[in-house]
Amino acid sequence: MMLEPPMNQLLKQVPSRYLLVNVVAQRARQVATEAEDAGISLEDKPVTIAIREVADGKVSMDREEA
């Protein structure tokens, strides 16, 4: 099974694997909460959506997170 998007693409956006896990988890919680509050059924899992957003550069890290 291939990870999509590739890890090297994700690490271009976030400097370490450990920080990547935290950024993705935080964004996934936000996605899930926003969908629940809006009553929207998600086609993909929140973690999948968060990973794609990180790869696309749509999720930014705060300086405090780095």
N, CA, C and O atoms as a CHARMM CRD file, in Angstrom:
* protein
*
  264
    1    1 MET  N      0.84000  -1.18000   0.00000 PROA 1      0.00000
    2    1 MET  CA     0.00000   0.00000   0.00000 PROA 1      0.00000
    3    1 MET  C      0.88700   1.24600   0.00000 PROA 1      0.00000
    4    1 MET  O      1.79900   1.37600   0.81600 PROA 1      0.00000
    5    2 MET  N      0.60100   2.14900  -0.92600 PROA 2      0.00000
    6    2 MET  CA     1.35600   3.39100  -1.02800 PROA 2      0.00000
    7    2 MET  C      0.64600   4.49100  -0.24100 PROA 2      0.00000
    8    2 MET  O     -0.57800   4.62100  -0.27400 PROA 2      0.00000
    9    3 LEU  N      1.44500   5.26300   0.45600 PROA 3      0.00000
   10    3 LEU  CA     0.90400   6.42000   1.15400 PROA 3      0.00000
   11    3 LEU  C      0.70300   7.52700   0.13200 PROA 3      0.00000
   12    3 LEU  O      1.61900   7.86900  -0.61500 PROA 3      0.00000
   13    4 GLU  N     -0.47200   8.07100   0.10300 PROA 4      0.00000
   14    4 GLU  CA    -0.77000   9.13000  -0.84200 PROA 4      0.00000
   15    4 GLU  C     -1.32700  10.31200  -0.08900 PROA 4      0.00000
   16    4 GLU  O     -2.37700  10.14700   0.53200 PROA 4      0.00000
   17    5 PRO  N     -0.75400  11.44300  -0.08300 PROA 5      0.00000
   18    5 PRO  CA     0.44600  11.85600  -0.78600 PROA 5      0.00000
   19    5 PRO  C      1.70600  11.29900  -0.12100 PROA 5      0.00000
   20    5 PRO  O      1.67600  10.91300   1.04700 PROA 5      0.00000
   21    6 PRO  N      2.80000  11.25900  -0.85800 PROA 6      0.00000
   22    6 PRO  CA     4.03800  10.68900  -0.31200 PROA 6      0.00000
   23    6 PRO  C      4.56100  11.48900   0.89000 PROA 6      0.00000
   24    6 PRO  O      4.33800  12.69400   1.00500 PROA 6      0.00000
   25    7 MET  N      5.25200  10.78800   1.76300 PROA 7      0.00000
   26    7 MET  CA     5.78100  11.40700   2.98200 PROA 7      0.00000
   27    7 MET  C      6.71000  12.57900   2.66400 PROA 7      0.00000
   28    7 MET  O      6.68800  13.58900   3.36800 PROA 7      0.00000
   29    8 ASN  N      7.52200  12.45700   1.61900 PROA 8      0.00000
   30    8 ASN  CA     8.45400  13.55900   1.31300 PROA 8      0.00000
   31    8 ASN  C      7.70900  14.83100   0.92700 PROA 8      0.00000
   32    8 ASN  O      8.20300  15.92900   1.18300 PROA 8      0.00000
   33    9 GLN  N      6.53400  14.70800   0.31800 PROA 9      0.00000
   34    9 GLN  CA     5.72900  15.87800  -0.00200 PROA 9      0.00000
   35    9 GLN  C      5.17100  16.51700   1.26900 PROA 9      0.00000
   36    9 GLN  O      5.11500  17.74200   1.37800 PROA 9      0.00000
   37   10 LEU  N      4.76000  15.68900   2.22500 PROA 10     0.00000
   38   10 LEU  CA     4.24200  16.20600   3.49500 PROA 10     0.00000
   39   10 LEU  C      5.34400  16.88500   4.29400 PROA 10     0.00000
   40   10 LEU  O      5.11300  17.90900   4.93600 PROA 10     0.00000
   41   11 LEU  N      6.54500  16.31200   4.25300 PROA 11     0.00000
   42   11 LEU  CA     7.65500  16.87900   5.02900 PROA 11     0.00000
   43   11 LEU  C      8.19300  18.17800   4.43100 PROA 11     0.00000
   44   11 LEU  O      8.98400  18.87200   5.07000 PROA 11     0.00000
   45   12 LYS  N      7.77400  18.51000   3.21700 PROA 12     0.00000
   46   12 LYS  CA     8.11500  19.82300   2.66200 PROA 12     0.00000
   47   12 LYS  C      7.31300  20.91900   3.34600 PROA 12     0.00000
   48   12 LYS  O      7.74300  22.07100   3.40900 PROA 12     0.00000
   49   13 GLN  N      6.14200  20.55100   3.85700 PROA 13     0.00000
   50   13 GLN  CA     5.25200  21.50600   4.50900 PROA 13     0.00000
   51   13 GLN  C      5.47600  21.60200   6.01400 PROA 13     0.00000
   52   13 GLN  O      5.30100  22.66500   6.61000 PROA 13     0.00000
   53   14 VAL  N      5.86400  20.47900   6.62300 PROA 14     0.00000
   54   14 VAL  CA     6.05900  20.40100   8.07700 PROA 14     0.00000
   55   14 VAL  C      7.44600  19.80300   8.31200 PROA 14     0.00000
   56   14 VAL  O      7.76100  18.76100   7.73700 PROA 14     0.00000
   57   15 PRO  N      8.28100  20.42900   9.13800 PROA 15     0.00000
   58   15 PRO  CA     9.68500  20.03300   9.24600 PROA 15     0.00000
   59   15 PRO  C      9.99700  18.67400   9.88000 PROA 15     0.00000
   60   15 PRO  O     11.09500  18.15800   9.67000 PROA 15     0.00000
   61   16 SER  N      9.09100  18.08100  10.63700 PROA 16     0.00000
   62   16 SER  CA     9.41100  16.78800  11.24900 PROA 16     0.00000
   63   16 SER  C      8.17800  15.89300  11.27300 PROA 16     0.00000
   64   16 SER  O      7.04500  16.37400  11.25100 PROA 16     0.00000
   65   17 ARG  N      8.41300  14.59600  11.31700 PROA 17     0.00000
   66   17 ARG  CA     7.31200  13.63700  11.35000 PROA 17     0.00000
   67   17 ARG  C      6.46900  13.80200  12.60800 PROA 17     0.00000
   68   17 ARG  O      5.24700  13.66500  12.55700 PROA 17     0.00000
   69   18 TYR  N      7.10300  14.09200  13.72300 PROA 18     0.00000
   70   18 TYR  CA     6.38600  14.23900  14.99000 PROA 18     0.00000
   71   18 TYR  C      5.45400  15.44400  14.94800 PROA 18     0.00000
   72   18 TYR  O      4.31200  15.37100  15.40000 PROA 18     0.00000
   73   19 LEU  N      5.93900  16.53100  14.41200 PROA 19     0.00000
   74   19 LEU  CA     5.11800  17.72800  14.28300 PROA 19     0.00000
   75   19 LEU  C      4.01900  17.49100  13.25500 PROA 19     0.00000
   76   19 LEU  O      2.90800  17.99600  13.41400 PROA 19     0.00000
   77   20 LEU  N      4.31100  16.73900  12.21800 PROA 20     0.00000
   78   20 LEU  CA     3.31400  16.40800  11.20300 PROA 20     0.00000
   79   20 LEU  C      2.11900  15.68600  11.82300 PROA 20     0.00000
   80   20 LEU  O      0.96700  15.98900  11.51200 PROA 20     0.00000
   81   21 VAL  N      2.40700  14.73300  12.69700 PROA 21     0.00000
   82   21 VAL  CA     1.32900  14.00100  13.37400 PROA 21     0.00000
   83   21 VAL  C      0.44900  14.96600  14.16400 PROA 21     0.00000
   84   21 VAL  O     -0.77700  14.85800  14.12400 PROA 21     0.00000
   85   22 ASN  N      1.05000  15.88900  14.86600 PROA 22     0.00000
   86   22 ASN  CA     0.28800  16.84700  15.67000 PROA 22     0.00000
   87   22 ASN  C     -0.54700  17.78600  14.80200 PROA 22     0.00000
   88   22 ASN  O     -1.70500  18.06400  15.11400 PROA 22     0.00000
   89   23 VAL  N      0.04600  18.27200  13.71400 PROA 23     0.00000
   90   23 VAL  CA    -0.66100  19.19600  12.82600 PROA 23     0.00000
   91   23 VAL  C     -1.85100  18.49300  12.18200 PROA 23     0.00000
   92   23 VAL  O     -2.95100  19.04500  12.13600 PROA 23     0.00000
   93   24 VAL  N     -1.63200  17.26800  11.68000 PROA 24     0.00000
   94   24 VAL  CA    -2.71000  16.51400  11.03900 PROA 24     0.00000
   95   24 VAL  C     -3.80800  16.17800  12.04700 PROA 24     0.00000
   96   24 VAL  O     -4.99000  16.30300  11.72700 PROA 24     0.00000
   97   25 ALA  N     -3.44500  15.76000  13.23700 PROA 25     0.00000
   98   25 ALA  CA    -4.44100  15.41200  14.24700 PROA 25     0.00000
   99   25 ALA  C     -5.28300  16.62000  14.63700 PROA 25     0.00000
  100   25 ALA  O     -6.50300  16.51500  14.76200 PROA 25     0.00000
  101   26 GLN  N     -4.64500  17.75200  14.82700 PROA 26     0.00000
  102   26 GLN  CA    -5.38100  18.96300  15.20100 PROA 26     0.00000
  103   26 GLN  C     -6.34000  19.37200  14.09200 PROA 26     0.00000
  104   26 GLN  O     -7.49500  19.70300  14.35900 PROA 26     0.00000
  105   27 ARG  N     -5.86600  19.34900  12.84800 PROA 27     0.00000
  106   27 ARG  CA    -6.72800  19.73600  11.72500 PROA 27     0.00000
  107   27 ARG  C     -7.86900  18.73400  11.53000 PROA 27     0.00000
  108   27 ARG  O     -8.99100  19.12700  11.20900 PROA 27     0.00000
  109   28 ALA  N     -7.58800  17.44700  11.72100 PROA 28     0.00000
  110   28 ALA  CA    -8.62100  16.42300  11.58300 PROA 28     0.00000
  111   28 ALA  C     -9.72700  16.63700  12.61200 PROA 28     0.00000
  112   28 ALA  O    -10.90500  16.47100  12.29700 PROA 28     0.00000
  113   29 ARG  N     -9.36100  17.00000  13.82500 PROA 29     0.00000
  114   29 ARG  CA   -10.37200  17.29300  14.84600 PROA 29     0.00000
  115   29 ARG  C    -11.22300  18.49200  14.43300 PROA 29     0.00000
  116   29 ARG  O    -12.43800  18.49400  14.63200 PROA 29     0.00000
  117   30 GLN  N    -10.58400  19.51200  13.85700 PROA 30     0.00000
  118   30 GLN  CA   -11.32100  20.68000  13.39400 PROA 30     0.00000
  119   30 GLN  C    -12.29800  20.30900  12.28100 PROA 30     0.00000
  120   30 GLN  O    -13.45100  20.74000  12.29000 PROA 30     0.00000
  121   31 VAL  N    -11.83500  19.51300  11.32900 PROA 31     0.00000
  122   31 VAL  CA   -12.68200  19.09300  10.21300 PROA 31     0.00000
  123   31 VAL  C    -13.89000  18.31700  10.73800 PROA 31     0.00000
  124   31 VAL  O    -15.02100  18.57000  10.32300 PROA 31     0.00000
  125   32 ALA  N    -13.65200  17.37600  11.64500 PROA 32     0.00000
  126   32 ALA  CA   -14.73800  16.56700  12.19600 PROA 32     0.00000
  127   32 ALA  C    -15.74000  17.43200  12.95000 PROA 32     0.00000
  128   32 ALA  O    -16.94900  17.25400  12.80100 PROA 32     0.00000
  129   33 THR  N    -15.25400  18.35200  13.74400 PROA 33     0.00000
  130   33 THR  CA   -16.13700  19.23000  14.51800 PROA 33     0.00000
  131   33 THR  C    -16.95300  20.13200  13.60300 PROA 33     0.00000
  132   33 THR  O    -18.15600  20.29900  13.80600 PROA 33     0.00000
  133   34 GLU  N    -16.30300  20.71600  12.59400 PROA 34     0.00000
  134   34 GLU  CA   -17.00300  21.59900  11.66100 PROA 34     0.00000
  135   34 GLU  C    -18.08300  20.83100  10.89700 PROA 34     0.00000
  136   34 GLU  O    -19.18400  21.34700  10.69900 PROA 34     0.00000
  137   35 ALA  N    -17.78400  19.62800  10.47400 PROA 35     0.00000
  138   35 ALA  CA   -18.76300  18.81900   9.74000 PROA 35     0.00000
  139   35 ALA  C    -19.93600  18.44200  10.63600 PROA 35     0.00000
  140   35 ALA  O    -21.08800  18.47100  10.20400 PROA 35     0.00000
  141   36 GLU  N    -19.64200  18.09000  11.87900 PROA 36     0.00000
  142   36 GLU  CA   -20.70400  17.71600  12.81600 PROA 36     0.00000
  143   36 GLU  C    -21.60600  18.90600  13.12400 PROA 36     0.00000
  144   36 GLU  O    -22.83000  18.78100  13.15900 PROA 36     0.00000
  145   37 ASP  N    -20.97900  20.06800  13.34800 PROA 37     0.00000
  146   37 ASP  CA   -21.76300  21.26800  13.65600 PROA 37     0.00000
  147   37 ASP  C    -22.65800  21.67800  12.48300 PROA 37     0.00000
  148   37 ASP  O    -23.77200  22.16300  12.68000 PROA 37     0.00000
  149   38 ALA  N    -22.15400  21.47500  11.26200 PROA 38     0.00000
  150   38 ALA  CA   -22.91700  21.85300  10.07300 PROA 38     0.00000
  151   38 ALA  C    -23.87500  20.75700   9.61900 PROA 38     0.00000
  152   38 ALA  O    -24.69400  20.97200   8.72600 PROA 38     0.00000
  153   39 GLY  N    -23.76900  19.58800  10.23300 PROA 39     0.00000
  154   39 GLY  CA   -24.63400  18.47200   9.86100 PROA 39     0.00000
  155   39 GLY  C    -24.27100  17.86500   8.52000 PROA 39     0.00000
  156   39 GLY  O    -25.12400  17.31400   7.82400 PROA 39     0.00000
  157   40 ILE  N    -22.99200  17.96900   8.16100 PROA 40     0.00000
  158   40 ILE  CA   -22.51700  17.46800   6.87500 PROA 40     0.00000
  159   40 ILE  C    -21.92900  16.07300   7.05500 PROA 40     0.00000
  160   40 ILE  O    -21.21600  15.80700   8.02300 PROA 40     0.00000
  161   41 SER  N    -22.23700  15.19300   6.11600 PROA 41     0.00000
  162   41 SER  CA   -21.65000  13.86000   6.10200 PROA 41     0.00000
  163   41 SER  C    -20.41000  13.89400   5.21300 PROA 41     0.00000
  164   41 SER  O    -20.49400  14.25500   4.03900 PROA 41     0.00000
  165   42 LEU  N    -19.27100  13.52300   5.76700 PROA 42     0.00000
  166   42 LEU  CA   -18.01500  13.56600   5.02100 PROA 42     0.00000
  167   42 LEU  C    -17.85200  12.31600   4.16600 PROA 42     0.00000
  168   42 LEU  O    -18.17400  11.21200   4.60600 PROA 42     0.00000
  169   43 GLU  N    -17.35400  12.48700   2.94100 PROA 43     0.00000
  170   43 GLU  CA   -17.07700  11.34800   2.06900 PROA 43     0.00000
  171   43 GLU  C    -15.79400  10.63800   2.49300 PROA 43     0.00000
  172   43 GLU  O    -15.70000   9.41400   2.40800 PROA 43     0.00000
  173   44 ASP  N    -14.81200  11.40700   2.94800 PROA 44     0.00000
  174   44 ASP  CA   -13.54200  10.85600   3.40600 PROA 44     0.00000
  175   44 ASP  C    -13.42200  11.04500   4.90700 PROA 44     0.00000
  176   44 ASP  O    -14.13600  11.85000   5.50700 PROA 44     0.00000
  177   45 LYS  N    -12.51900  10.30000   5.49900 PROA 45     0.00000
  178   45 LYS  CA   -12.27000  10.45000   6.92900 PROA 45     0.00000
  179   45 LYS  C    -11.57400  11.78600   7.18500 PROA 45     0.00000
  180   45 LYS  O    -10.84000  12.27800   6.32800 PROA 45     0.00000
  181   46 PRO  N    -11.80200  12.37200   8.36000 PROA 46     0.00000
  182   46 PRO  CA   -11.17200  13.66100   8.67500 PROA 46     0.00000
  183   46 PRO  C     -9.64400  13.63900   8.56600 PROA 46     0.00000
  184   46 PRO  O     -9.04200  14.62800   8.15000 PROA 46     0.00000
  185   47 VAL  N     -9.01800  12.52900   8.93400 PROA 47     0.00000
  186   47 VAL  CA    -7.55400  12.44300   8.84800 PROA 47     0.00000
  187   47 VAL  C     -7.10100  12.50900   7.39500 PROA 47     0.00000
  188   47 VAL  O     -6.10100  13.15700   7.08600 PROA 47     0.00000
  189   48 THR  N     -7.81900  11.85200   6.51600 PROA 48     0.00000
  190   48 THR  CA    -7.48400  11.87500   5.08800 PROA 48     0.00000
  191   48 THR  C     -7.59400  13.29000   4.54400 PROA 48     0.00000
  192   48 THR  O     -6.72600  13.74200   3.79700 PROA 48     0.00000
  193   49 ILE  N     -8.64900  13.98100   4.91300 PROA 49     0.00000
  194   49 ILE  CA    -8.83500  15.36900   4.47900 PROA 49     0.00000
  195   49 ILE  C     -7.70800  16.24300   5.00300 PROA 49     0.00000
  196   49 ILE  O     -7.17400  17.07400   4.26800 PROA 49     0.00000
  197   50 ALA  N     -7.34200  16.06400   6.26400 PROA 50     0.00000
  198   50 ALA  CA    -6.27600  16.86100   6.87100 PROA 50     0.00000
  199   50 ALA  C     -4.93300  16.60700   6.19200 PROA 50     0.00000
  200   50 ALA  O     -4.17300  17.54700   5.96200 PROA 50     0.00000
  201   51 ILE  N     -4.63300  15.35500   5.87100 PROA 51     0.00000
  202   51 ILE  CA    -3.36700  15.03200   5.20100 PROA 51     0.00000
  203   51 ILE  C     -3.30800  15.70000   3.83400 PROA 51     0.00000
  204   51 ILE  O     -2.27800  16.26100   3.45700 PROA 51     0.00000
  205   52 ARG  N     -4.40200  15.64300   3.09900 PROA 52     0.00000
  206   52 ARG  CA    -4.43500  16.28100   1.77300 PROA 52     0.00000
  207   52 ARG  C     -4.25400  17.79100   1.88700 PROA 52     0.00000
  208   52 ARG  O     -3.57200  18.40300   1.06500 PROA 52     0.00000
  209   53 GLU  N     -4.86500  18.39100   2.90700 PROA 53     0.00000
  210   53 GLU  CA    -4.72200  19.83700   3.10200 PROA 53     0.00000
  211   53 GLU  C     -3.28200  20.20900   3.43900 PROA 53     0.00000
  212   53 GLU  O     -2.77900  21.22800   2.96400 PROA 53     0.00000
  213   54 VAL  N     -2.62000  19.40300   4.24500 PROA 54     0.00000
  214   54 VAL  CA    -1.20900  19.66600   4.57000 PROA 54     0.00000
  215   54 VAL  C     -0.36700  19.56100   3.30200 PROA 54     0.00000
  216   54 VAL  O      0.47400  20.42200   3.04600 PROA 54     0.00000
  217   55 ALA  N     -0.58200  18.52800   2.51800 PROA 55     0.00000
  218   55 ALA  CA     0.19000  18.32800   1.29000 PROA 55     0.00000
  219   55 ALA  C     -0.00800  19.47800   0.30700 PROA 55     0.00000
  220   55 ALA  O      0.92300  19.86300  -0.40000 PROA 55     0.00000
  221   56 ASP  N     -1.22000  20.02300   0.26400 PROA 56     0.00000
  222   56 ASP  CA    -1.52700  21.12600  -0.64700 PROA 56     0.00000
  223   56 ASP  C     -1.09000  22.48600  -0.10400 PROA 56     0.00000
  224   56 ASP  O     -1.19800  23.49700  -0.79700 PROA 56     0.00000
  225   57 GLY  N     -0.59900  22.51100   1.13000 PROA 57     0.00000
  226   57 GLY  CA    -0.15500  23.76300   1.74100 PROA 57     0.00000
  227   57 GLY  C     -1.29500  24.61600   2.25900 PROA 57     0.00000
  228   57 GLY  O     -1.11200  25.80900   2.50100 PROA 57     0.00000
  229   58 LYS  N     -2.47200  24.02500   2.43500 PROA 58     0.00000
  230   58 LYS  CA    -3.63700  24.76600   2.92400 PROA 58     0.00000
  231   58 LYS  C     -3.64100  24.91700   4.43700 PROA 58     0.00000
  232   58 LYS  O     -4.35300  25.76600   4.97300 PROA 58     0.00000
  233   59 VAL  N     -2.85400  24.10200   5.13000 PROA 59     0.00000
  234   59 VAL  CA    -2.77700  24.16100   6.58900 PROA 59     0.00000
  235   59 VAL  C     -1.44500  24.79000   6.94800 PROA 59     0.00000
  236   59 VAL  O     -0.39100  24.32200   6.51700 PROA 59     0.00000
  237   60 SER  N     -1.49300  25.84900   7.73500 PROA 60     0.00000
  238   60 SER  CA    -0.25300  26.50500   8.14400 PROA 60     0.00000
  239   60 SER  C     -0.00500  26.25600   9.61900 PROA 60     0.00000
  240   60 SER  O     -0.93700  26.13200  10.41400 PROA 60     0.00000
  241   61 MET  N      1.26200  26.18500   9.96500 PROA 61     0.00000
  242   61 MET  CA     1.64800  25.99400  11.36200 PROA 61     0.00000
  243   61 MET  C      1.83000  27.35600  12.01400 PROA 61     0.00000
  244   61 MET  O      2.30600  28.30800  11.39600 PROA 61     0.00000
  245   62 ASP  N      1.43800  27.42100  13.27700 PROA 62     0.00000
  246   62 ASP  CA     1.75300  28.61100  14.05400 PROA 62     0.00000
  247   62 ASP  C      3.19900  28.49600  14.50200 PROA 62     0.00000
  248   62 ASP  O      3.72700  27.38800  14.60000 PROA 62     0.00000
  249   63 ARG  N      3.83600  29.59600  14.77000 PROA 63     0.00000
  250   63 ARG  CA     5.21500  29.55300  15.25800 PROA 63     0.00000
  251   63 ARG  C      5.30700  28.80200  16.58300 PROA 63     0.00000
  252   63 ARG  O      6.32500  28.17500  16.87600 PROA 63     0.00000
  253   64 GLU  N      4.24800  28.86600  17.38100 PROA 64     0.00000
  254   64 GLU  CA     4.24000  28.16400  18.66800 PROA 64     0.00000
  255   64 GLU  C      4.33000  26.65400  18.47600 PROA 64     0.00000
  256   64 GLU  O      4.92300  25.95500  19.29800 PROA 64     0.00000
  257   65 GLU  N      3.73300  26.14200  17.37500 PROA 65     0.00000
  258   65 GLU  CA     3.76200  24.70000  17.11100 PROA 65     0.00000
  259   65 GLU  C      5.15900  24.23900  16.72000 PROA 65     0.00000
  260   65 GLU  O      5.57200  23.13400  17.07200 PROA 65     0.00000
  261   66 ALA  N      5.88800  25.08200  15.99100 PROA 66     0.00000
  262   66 ALA  CA     7.23500  24.71300  15.54900 PROA 66     0.00000
  263   66 ALA  C      8.17400  24.80500  16.71500 PROA 66     0.00000
  264   66 ALA  O      9.36600  24.53600  16.57000 PROA 66     0.00000
